[in-house]
Each structure stands twice: as structure tokens, then as C-alpha cells.
Amino acid sequence: MNDSSSARIVAGLQRWIASASPGAQLPSTRALVEQYGVSPVTVQKALRALQATGAVESRPGVGTFVRAARLAHSTDFGWQTAALGTPQHRIPRFSSALRSVPNDVIALHSGYPDRELLPERLVRGAFGRAARSDAAIARPPAAGIPELQAWFAGELGAATPLGVAAPSASDVIITPGSQGGLGAAFHALVGTGNPLLVESPTYWGAMLAAARAGVRLVPVAGGPAGPDPDELARAFERTGARAFYAQPNFANPSGAQWSPALTERVLDLVRDAGAFLIEDDWAHDFGITTDAHPVAALDDSGHVVYLRSLTKSVSPSVRVAAVVARGPARARILAEVQAQSMYVSGMLQAVAWDVVSQPAWRTHLRGVRHQLASRRDLLVTAVREHAPSAHIEAVPPGGLHLWARLPDGTDLPALVRDCEARGVVVAPGDEWFPAEPTAPHLRLNYSGANPGSFPDAARVLGDVLAGR
């Protein structure tokens, strides 16, 4: 009854407003109660609905008034061009992977897993407990709460073989998501104007962080098995670079995982160059047919700086990650983190620690592995059957995405537009190349969309590629 009465008041006032002058005061709440025979609560609900449309504005203690029309006019911001000057480093545009899209499309573009792949019950419970704890009030230590530092160190230590010193909790720096960790590491270890070697293709967020840090990217050719070590050696020699950013496990976007032999070769090259390997283990929790094997577990000499995030596996709202570094490198990275954010929210750290310390966390990850396997295989089968010209060179052993090469000469922007016009949103692969793309690609996310829609999405992709 209240909803229908409120709607009746809104309709009546909209007719009154249409003939009223800008700034005219609406009848009082008491007058509207008497006019429509409703309660004051119903009248207030109607007024809030009108305010939401921008038709009226409320002045507390005075009344509600017809909003004065604001005349549209052009504004000259030319003065800002002179004030800002030429940008020292152009920041890449945000990836299409972050786009929000309507619910009625098939979304294969996202970089995040679907809600059903998240430990929602654990996260909700953790937020409730954290809100009742000191974490809701107290300022956390700059490097992170000790419990979470110890957990990250213990995770990496569990993979450390005999003869290699495991990291300690004091080696860990908690950061506000991996993006903050990347930016701090690039700025502290590479420095403005200096070269940073990167796999090509590579994570677009790393390119964004490098641009903000003023770092000069040097691409190293890669493939379904990882970077070409000979190319990496030549790049170190040619540029004098002192850092190499890579994703040895389930790389975004290619899904590649390094072999033990490649891992050893890269470690040798990094050590010989007196350089750092900045290892991004973003998909540590998303192994499917194999587990992630951190390169950092094999190094205790400080050459490997390790990043691991919980944002995708726990919740996008829990932007918590860690950098594990040893020696002076850790001190410099901590100084950068403090300069950027001072410290990470104690609430979010407490939530993250609560979730990963629950016995149900491991059970959840085992379930996610099975779900990712079925989703990945369903999308691979659908693409190979309905869009065979979108070539999947290697089925990834983990991660969230497929990397598909398209036929040479494909008009990638047109293909993306045509797919979206038919209800399928895909991510163009050129966003993952630090220089010119070597060929047209698509990155297809099998963890986000309704897997039942994969065959339909593949049919649309196949039809667009075929020009139908």
C-alpha cells in the first residue's frame, strides 16, 4: 500500500513541478499528508524519490524546492594544458578487463573470478569478527600485522627445499593489493628512466605500474612455455638492466608455467647479471592440473623479490598482498610502500588472516580447482569446435584465462565490437603487449562468466571470425 501511495504522490508532484517555476517551494509534508491521506513516512519516501531524480532539492529546516535548471555551457580547460605541461610518462589506459558490463551479455573479458568461486561465507564471517576486534580501531604496523606476515612467509617456506634458507616473517611487507607492491618494487629496485625487462606479452597492470614509476620497459619474447632464455640473456647484456619482471606460474595472459630447467636457467642469468627477478605469483591459488612452484623458494640470496596477492582468491574487496624481499631491497621497498599508503587497513589485514587461517580455506581451494578445471575444459572444447580459427596453442595448467591467437590480418577492434554487438564481451590481446603486438590475440576468461553460456559465446566468435 505504501509503495502505491508513494508512487501516486510522486506522479502528482511531477505534474505540479512541470508547471512550477524553478525554486518554487513544494507543499509541506503536513499539507501532502492531508491531500493524499497517507502517513508522513510515505510522503518522505516520495520526496526522496523525487530528489533522486534531481527534480527537487531539500533544504533542511526550510523545505523542499523545485531544482533550478542549470544551463549547459562549454568550459575552456585550455589553461590546464600549460599548467600541466607535457607528461613525463604516458599512463596506459585501463584495460578492458576492468569494464563493467550489463548482466544480459556473456562476459569473457574480466580478470576476476566469479562470485561462486570465492569463499563468501568465510569472508562474511571474517568481516564480522574483525569489526568486533581491535583491528577496527587500531593502527597496524607499517609492514603489516605479524600474523599475516608469518602466514605469507610460512606459505613460501613450505615450498623451500633443504639447503635453502626459508624466509622469515620479518622479510614480508603487506601491501594494498599487488598493484601497490609492483609500483613500490619498480620504483625502489629499478628507478625512473631505467630499463626493466618484461615478458611479452605480460600483465597490463605491471605495465601501468611501470609507467607510473617512470620505468622503461624492455620486452623479452615469450611463448606457451615462458620467456626465451637466450633472448633474456641478450637483453640483460644489451641494456644493463638490473631487474626482470615475470610470472613463472600461470602467466597472465598466456597461462604459461616455467619448467624446472627454465627456472634454473633464469635464476642463473639473474644472478650473473647482479639483478633482481620480480616474481608475480598472482595465480598461486588457481592451479588446476599442477601447483604453483615459486621461484623465490629456490633463492635465499635476495635476487628474487616475490609478490603474492589474495585479492582474486579471497575477495576483490580484500585488497591485500605481500612482497617478500631480503636485505637492503626490503628496506627500500618498505619505504616506497609507506610513502604511497603509510600502511594497509588493519581491518582488511585481519579479514585476510582470518580467512586463510580457517581449516575451510584449504577445502575451498580444492573445490575451486575442480570448478576451474571443468570451466576451462568446457571453454576450450567450445572454442575448438565453434571457432577453430581462434587457435589455443596451449591449454593452461592453471590461472583464469585462455590465450587465443587469431588469424593474421584480423581487424581486432572490429571483431571486439562485432562480438559485443551480439552479446559477447571479449578482451583484445593487444593490451598485454609492452610494444607492438606480434599477432592478434584474445584473452578469454573461463572463471567469470556462466559456463553454460560458453558454447553460445564460441558460436558468436566463430561466426564473427568467419564474417557471418
C-alpha positions as CSV (number, residue, x, y, z in Angstrom):
1,M,0.0,0.0,0.0
2,N,2.8,2.4,0.9
3,D,4.6,1.7,-2.4
4,S,1.5,2.5,-4.5
5,S,0.7,5.6,-2.4
6,S,4.2,6.8,-2.7
7,A,4.1,6.4,-6.4
8,R,0.8,8.3,-6.5
9,I,2.4,11.2,-4.7
10,V,5.4,11.2,-7.0
11,A,3.2,11.3,-10.1
12,G,1.1,14.1,-8.6
13,L,4.1,16.2,-7.6
14,Q,5.8,15.7,-11.0
15,R,2.7,17.2,-12.7
16,W,2.9,20.1,-10.2
17,I,6.6,20.6,-10.8
18,A,6.1,20.7,-14.6
19,S,4.1,24.0,-14.3
20,A,6.0,25.4,-11.3
21,S,8.8,28.0,-11.5
22,P,12.4,27.0,-10.7
23,G,13.0,27.5,-6.9
24,A,9.3,27.2,-6.1
25,Q,8.7,25.5,-2.7
26,L,6.7,22.3,-2.6
27,P,3.7,21.9,-0.3
28,S,4.8,21.0,3.3
29,T,4.8,17.4,4.5
30,R,1.7,18.1,6.6
31,A,-0.2,19.5,3.6
32,L,0.7,16.5,1.5
33,V,-0.4,14.1,4.3
34,E,-3.8,15.8,4.3
35,Q,-4.0,16.0,0.5
36,Y,-3.2,12.3,-0.2
37,G,-4.4,10.7,3.1
38,V,-1.2,9.0,3.8
39,S,1.4,8.9,6.6
40,P,4.4,11.2,6.9
41,V,6.7,8.3,6.2
42,T,5.0,7.7,2.8
43,V,5.3,11.4,2.0
44,Q,9.0,11.4,2.8
45,K,9.6,8.3,0.7
46,A,8.0,10.1,-2.3
47,L,10.2,13.2,-1.7
48,R,13.3,11.1,-1.5
49,A,12.4,9.5,-4.8
50,L,12.0,12.9,-6.4
51,Q,15.3,14.1,-5.0
52,A,17.0,11.0,-6.6
53,T,15.7,12.1,-10.0
54,G,17.2,15.6,-9.5
55,A,13.8,17.3,-9.9
56,V,13.8,18.8,-6.4
57,E,16.3,19.7,-3.7
58,S,15.8,19.6,0.1
59,R,17.0,22.4,2.4
60,P,17.0,21.1,6.0
61,G,14.8,23.1,8.3
62,V,13.3,25.1,5.4
63,G,11.6,22.7,3.0
64,T,11.8,21.1,-0.5
65,F,12.1,23.2,-3.6
66,V,12.0,22.8,-7.4
67,R,15.6,22.5,-8.5
68,A,16.6,25.4,-10.7
69,A,17.6,24.3,-14.2
70,R,21.4,24.5,-14.8
71,L,22.2,25.9,-18.2
72,A,24.6,23.7,-20.2
73,H,27.7,25.5,-21.4
74,S,31.1,24.7,-22.7
75,T,34.1,25.2,-20.4
76,D,37.6,26.0,-21.7
77,F,40.2,24.0,-19.8
78,G,42.9,25.1,-22.1
79,W,44.8,26.8,-19.2
80,Q,45.4,23.3,-17.7
81,T,47.5,22.3,-20.8
82,A,50.0,25.0,-20.0
83,A,49.9,24.4,-16.2
84,L,50.4,20.6,-16.5
85,G,52.9,20.6,-19.4
86,T,53.9,17.6,-21.3
87,P,53.6,14.4,-19.3
88,Q,56.9,12.8,-18.5
89,H,55.4,9.3,-18.8
90,R,52.2,8.5,-20.5
91,I,50.0,6.3,-18.3
92,P,48.4,3.4,-20.3
93,R,44.6,3.4,-20.3
94,F,42.9,0.9,-18.0
95,S,42.4,-2.5,-19.5
96,S,39.0,-3.6,-20.9
97,A,39.3,-6.4,-18.3
98,L,38.0,-3.8,-15.7
99,R,34.9,-2.9,-17.7
100,S,31.5,-3.3,-16.0
101,V,29.0,-4.7,-18.5
102,P,25.3,-5.4,-18.4
103,N,24.0,-8.7,-16.9
104,D,22.5,-9.8,-20.2
105,V,25.8,-10.2,-22.0
106,I,28.3,-13.1,-21.9
107,A,31.3,-11.7,-20.3
108,L,34.6,-13.3,-21.2
109,H,36.7,-10.2,-20.7
110,S,37.0,-9.9,-16.9
111,G,40.2,-10.5,-15.0
112,Y,38.4,-11.7,-11.8
113,P,36.7,-15.0,-10.8
114,D,33.0,-15.4,-10.5
115,R,31.4,-14.9,-7.1
116,E,30.7,-18.6,-6.7
117,L,34.4,-19.3,-6.8
118,L,35.0,-17.1,-3.8
119,P,34.9,-18.2,-0.1
120,E,31.9,-15.9,0.6
121,R,30.9,-17.5,3.9
122,L,34.4,-17.3,5.2
123,V,34.8,-13.6,4.1
124,R,31.5,-12.5,5.6
125,G,32.3,-14.2,8.9
126,A,35.8,-12.7,8.9
127,F,34.4,-9.2,8.4
128,G,32.1,-9.6,11.3
129,R,34.8,-10.8,13.7
130,A,37.2,-8.1,12.5
131,A,34.6,-5.4,13.1
132,R,34.4,-6.6,16.8
133,S,38.2,-6.7,17.2
134,D,40.8,-4.0,17.8
135,A,41.6,-4.1,14.1
136,A,38.6,-1.9,13.6
137,I,40.2,0.9,15.6
138,A,44.0,0.4,16.0
139,R,46.7,1.4,13.5
140,P,48.6,-1.6,12.2
141,P,52.4,-1.8,11.9
142,A,53.7,-0.3,8.7
143,A,55.0,-3.6,7.4
144,G,51.8,-5.5,8.3
145,I,50.2,-7.4,11.2
146,P,52.6,-10.1,12.4
147,E,50.1,-13.0,12.0
148,L,49.6,-12.2,8.3
149,Q,53.4,-11.7,7.7
150,A,54.1,-15.1,9.3
151,W,51.4,-16.7,7.1
152,F,52.9,-15.4,3.9
153,A,56.4,-16.4,5.0
154,G,55.2,-19.8,6.0
155,E,53.5,-20.4,2.6
156,L,56.7,-19.7,0.8
157,G,58.8,-21.5,3.3
158,A,56.7,-24.7,2.8
159,A,58.0,-24.8,-0.8
160,T,61.6,-24.1,0.2
161,P,63.9,-27.2,-0.3
162,L,66.5,-28.4,2.1
163,G,69.7,-26.4,1.8
164,V,67.9,-23.1,1.1
165,A,67.1,-20.7,4.0
166,A,63.3,-20.1,4.2
167,P,62.1,-16.5,4.5
168,S,61.1,-15.2,7.9
169,A,58.1,-13.1,8.8
170,S,60.3,-10.0,9.0
171,D,61.1,-10.4,5.3
172,V,57.4,-9.8,4.5
173,I,55.7,-6.4,3.6
174,I,51.9,-6.3,3.4
175,T,50.8,-4.1,0.5
176,P,47.4,-2.8,-0.6
177,G,47.0,-5.3,-3.4
178,S,49.6,-6.5,-5.8
179,Q,49.4,-3.2,-7.8
180,G,50.8,-1.3,-4.9
181,G,53.5,-3.9,-4.4
182,L,54.5,-3.7,-8.1
183,G,54.7,0.0,-8.1
184,A,56.8,0.1,-4.9
185,A,59.2,-2.6,-6.2
186,F,59.6,-1.0,-9.6
187,H,60.3,2.4,-8.1
188,A,62.7,1.1,-5.4
189,L,64.6,-1.5,-7.4
190,V,64.6,-0.1,-11.0
191,G,64.1,3.7,-10.7
192,T,62.9,6.4,-13.0
193,G,64.3,6.2,-16.5
194,N,66.0,2.8,-16.1
195,P,65.2,-0.4,-18.0
196,L,63.0,-3.2,-16.7
197,L,62.9,-6.5,-18.7
198,V,59.4,-8.0,-19.0
199,E,58.0,-11.0,-20.7
200,S,56.0,-10.2,-23.9
201,P,53.0,-10.5,-23.6
202,T,52.8,-9.6,-19.9
203,Y,50.3,-8.3,-17.3
204,W,48.8,-5.0,-18.3
205,G,48.8,-3.9,-14.6
206,A,52.5,-4.3,-14.5
207,M,52.9,-2.0,-17.5
208,L,50.6,0.5,-15.7
209,A,52.7,0.4,-12.6
210,A,55.9,0.7,-14.6
211,A,54.6,3.8,-16.3
212,R,53.7,5.4,-13.0
213,A,57.2,4.7,-11.7
214,G,58.8,6.1,-14.9
215,V,60.4,2.8,-15.7
216,R,61.4,2.0,-19.3
217,L,60.1,-1.5,-20.4
218,V,62.2,-3.8,-22.5
219,P,60.1,-6.7,-23.9
220,V,61.6,-10.2,-24.0
221,A,59.9,-12.7,-26.4
222,G,57.9,-15.4,-24.7
223,G,55.7,-18.3,-25.6
224,P,53.5,-21.0,-24.1
225,A,56.4,-22.3,-22.1
226,G,57.7,-18.9,-20.8
227,P,60.4,-16.5,-21.9
228,D,63.2,-17.4,-24.3
229,P,66.2,-17.6,-22.0
230,D,68.6,-16.7,-24.9
231,E,66.6,-13.6,-25.6
232,L,66.7,-12.8,-21.9
233,A,70.5,-13.2,-21.7
234,R,70.9,-10.8,-24.7
235,A,68.5,-8.3,-23.2
236,F,70.5,-8.2,-19.9
237,E,73.7,-7.7,-21.8
238,R,72.4,-5.1,-24.3
239,T,70.5,-2.9,-21.7
240,G,72.4,-3.4,-18.5
241,A,69.0,-3.9,-16.8
242,R,69.1,-4.8,-13.1
243,A,65.6,-6.3,-12.9
244,F,63.3,-8.7,-14.8
245,Y,59.5,-8.8,-14.1
246,A,57.9,-12.2,-14.7
247,Q,55.0,-14.5,-13.8
248,P,56.6,-18.0,-13.7
249,N,53.3,-19.7,-12.7
250,F,50.1,-19.4,-14.9
251,A,51.2,-16.1,-16.5
252,N,48.5,-13.6,-17.4
253,P,47.6,-13.7,-20.2
254,S,49.3,-16.7,-21.8
255,G,48.8,-19.2,-18.9
256,A,52.5,-20.3,-19.2
257,Q,54.3,-22.1,-16.4
258,W,58.0,-22.4,-16.3
259,S,59.7,-25.8,-16.3
260,P,62.3,-26.6,-13.7
261,A,65.0,-26.3,-16.3
262,L,63.9,-22.8,-17.4
263,T,63.6,-21.7,-13.8
264,E,67.2,-22.7,-13.1
265,R,68.4,-21.0,-16.3
266,V,66.6,-17.8,-15.5
267,L,67.9,-17.8,-11.9
268,D,71.5,-18.2,-13.2
269,L,71.0,-15.3,-15.7
270,V,69.6,-13.1,-13.0
271,R,72.5,-13.9,-10.6
272,D,75.1,-13.5,-13.3
273,A,73.7,-10.0,-14.1
274,G,73.7,-9.0,-10.5
275,A,69.9,-8.3,-11.0
276,F,66.5,-8.9,-9.4
277,L,63.8,-11.2,-10.5
278,I,60.5,-9.6,-9.5
279,E,58.3,-12.7,-9.4
280,D,54.5,-12.1,-9.6
281,D,52.7,-15.2,-8.2
282,W,49.3,-13.7,-8.7
283,A,47.6,-17.1,-9.5
284,H,49.2,-19.1,-6.7
285,D,45.8,-20.3,-5.6
286,F,44.5,-21.2,-9.0
287,G,46.4,-24.3,-10.0
288,I,44.4,-26.8,-12.0
289,T,46.5,-29.7,-13.2
290,T,49.6,-28.7,-11.3
291,D,50.5,-26.5,-8.4
292,A,52.4,-23.2,-8.4
293,H,56.1,-23.6,-7.8
294,P,57.5,-20.2,-6.6
295,V,61.0,-19.4,-7.9
296,A,61.6,-17.4,-4.7
297,A,61.6,-20.7,-2.8
298,L,64.8,-21.6,-4.5
299,D,66.7,-18.4,-3.7
300,D,67.9,-17.1,-0.4
301,S,70.5,-14.7,-1.8
302,G,68.0,-11.8,-2.2
303,H,67.9,-12.0,-6.0
304,V,64.2,-12.9,-6.2
305,V,61.6,-10.4,-4.9
306,Y,58.3,-12.2,-4.5
307,L,54.7,-10.9,-4.8
308,R,51.6,-12.8,-3.9
309,S,48.1,-11.4,-3.8
310,L,44.9,-12.6,-2.0
311,T,42.6,-10.2,-3.9
312,K,41.4,-12.6,-6.5
313,S,41.3,-15.7,-4.4
314,V,39.7,-14.2,-1.2
315,S,37.7,-11.3,-2.4
316,P,38.1,-8.2,-4.7
317,S,37.1,-6.2,-1.6
318,V,40.0,-7.6,0.3
319,R,42.9,-5.8,-1.5
320,V,45.8,-7.4,0.4
321,A,49.0,-8.7,-1.0
322,A,52.6,-9.3,0.2
323,V,56.1,-8.6,-1.0
324,V,58.8,-10.9,0.3
325,A,62.3,-9.4,-0.1
326,R,65.6,-9.7,1.8
327,G,68.4,-7.3,2.6
328,P,68.5,-3.6,1.6
329,A,65.9,-4.3,-1.1
330,R,63.3,-4.9,1.5
331,A,64.1,-1.7,3.3
332,R,63.8,0.3,0.1
333,I,60.5,-1.3,-0.9
334,L,59.1,-0.7,2.6
335,A,60.0,3.0,2.3
336,E,58.2,3.1,-1.0
337,V,55.1,1.4,0.4
338,Q,55.0,3.7,3.4
339,A,55.3,6.7,1.0
340,Q,52.4,5.5,-1.1
341,S,50.0,4.3,1.6
342,M,51.6,4.5,5.0
343,Y,50.0,1.2,6.0
344,V,47.3,-1.2,4.8
345,S,44.0,-1.2,6.6
346,G,44.1,-3.3,9.7
347,M,40.5,-4.4,9.1
348,L,41.4,-5.8,5.7
349,Q,44.5,-7.5,7.0
350,A,42.5,-9.0,9.9
351,V,39.9,-10.3,7.4
352,A,42.5,-11.8,5.1
353,W,44.3,-13.5,8.0
354,D,41.0,-14.8,9.4
355,V,40.0,-16.4,6.1
356,V,43.3,-18.1,5.2
357,S,43.8,-19.4,8.7
358,Q,40.5,-21.3,8.7
359,P,40.6,-25.0,8.0
360,A,37.8,-24.5,5.5
361,W,40.2,-22.3,3.4
362,R,42.1,-25.4,2.1
363,T,38.8,-27.2,1.4
364,H,37.6,-24.2,-0.5
365,L,40.7,-24.1,-2.7
366,R,40.3,-27.8,-3.6
367,G,36.8,-27.1,-4.7
368,V,37.9,-24.1,-6.8
369,R,40.5,-26.3,-8.6
370,H,37.8,-28.7,-9.7
371,Q,35.5,-25.9,-10.8
372,L,38.2,-24.2,-12.8
373,A,39.1,-27.4,-14.5
374,S,35.6,-28.0,-15.7
375,R,35.1,-24.4,-16.8
376,R,38.5,-24.3,-18.6
377,D,37.8,-27.6,-20.4
378,L,34.3,-26.5,-21.4
379,L,35.5,-23.3,-22.9
380,V,38.5,-25.0,-24.7
381,T,36.1,-27.5,-26.2
382,A,33.6,-24.9,-27.3
383,V,36.3,-22.6,-28.9
384,R,37.9,-25.5,-30.8
385,E,34.5,-26.8,-32.0
386,H,32.8,-23.5,-33.0
387,A,35.7,-21.1,-33.5
388,P,38.6,-23.2,-34.6
389,S,40.4,-20.3,-36.2
390,A,40.9,-18.8,-32.7
391,H,43.9,-21.1,-32.1
392,I,44.6,-22.1,-28.5
393,E,48.2,-23.1,-28.6
394,A,48.4,-24.5,-25.1
395,V,45.8,-25.4,-22.5
396,P,47.0,-23.6,-19.3
397,P,47.7,-25.8,-16.3
398,G,46.3,-23.1,-14.0
399,G,45.1,-19.5,-13.8
400,L,41.8,-17.9,-15.1
401,H,42.2,-17.4,-18.8
402,L,42.7,-18.8,-22.3
403,W,45.1,-17.1,-24.7
404,A,43.8,-17.5,-28.3
405,R,45.7,-16.4,-31.4
406,L,43.6,-15.1,-34.3
407,P,44.3,-15.3,-38.0
408,D,46.8,-12.8,-39.3
409,G,45.1,-9.8,-40.7
410,T,42.2,-10.0,-38.2
411,D,40.7,-6.5,-37.6
412,L,40.8,-6.9,-33.8
413,P,38.9,-3.7,-32.8
414,A,36.2,-4.6,-35.3
415,L,36.0,-8.2,-34.1
416,V,35.6,-7.0,-30.5
417,R,32.9,-4.6,-31.5
418,D,31.0,-7.1,-33.5
419,C,31.1,-9.7,-30.7
420,E,29.8,-7.2,-28.2
421,A,27.0,-6.2,-30.6
422,R,26.0,-9.9,-30.5
423,G,26.1,-10.1,-26.7
424,V,29.7,-11.4,-26.1
425,V,32.3,-9.2,-24.5
426,V,35.9,-10.2,-25.1
427,A,39.3,-8.7,-24.2
428,P,41.6,-7.7,-27.1
429,G,45.0,-9.2,-26.6
430,D,47.0,-6.1,-27.7
431,E,46.5,-4.7,-24.2
432,W,49.0,-7.2,-22.9
433,F,51.9,-6.3,-25.2
434,P,54.5,-3.8,-23.9
435,A,55.4,-2.9,-27.5
436,E,53.6,-3.6,-30.9
437,P,51.6,-6.9,-30.8
438,T,53.2,-9.8,-32.6
439,A,49.8,-11.1,-33.8
440,P,46.1,-10.5,-33.0
441,H,45.0,-12.3,-29.8
442,L,42.1,-12.6,-27.5
443,R,42.2,-13.3,-23.7
444,L,39.1,-15.3,-22.7
445,N,38.2,-15.6,-19.0
446,Y,36.8,-19.0,-18.1
447,S,36.4,-18.2,-14.4
448,G,33.9,-15.3,-14.6
449,A,31.0,-16.0,-16.9
450,N,28.3,-18.5,-16.6
451,P,30.0,-21.6,-18.0
452,G,26.7,-22.8,-19.6
453,S,27.0,-19.9,-22.0
454,F,30.4,-20.8,-23.3
455,P,29.2,-22.8,-26.4
456,D,26.9,-19.8,-27.4
457,A,29.8,-17.4,-26.9
458,A,32.1,-19.6,-29.0
459,R,29.5,-19.7,-31.8
460,V,29.3,-16.0,-31.9
461,L,33.1,-15.7,-32.0
462,G,33.3,-18.3,-34.8
463,D,30.6,-16.5,-36.8
464,V,32.3,-13.1,-36.5
465,L,35.7,-14.6,-37.5
466,A,34.0,-16.2,-40.5
467,G,32.4,-12.9,-41.5
468,R,28.8,-14.2,-41.0
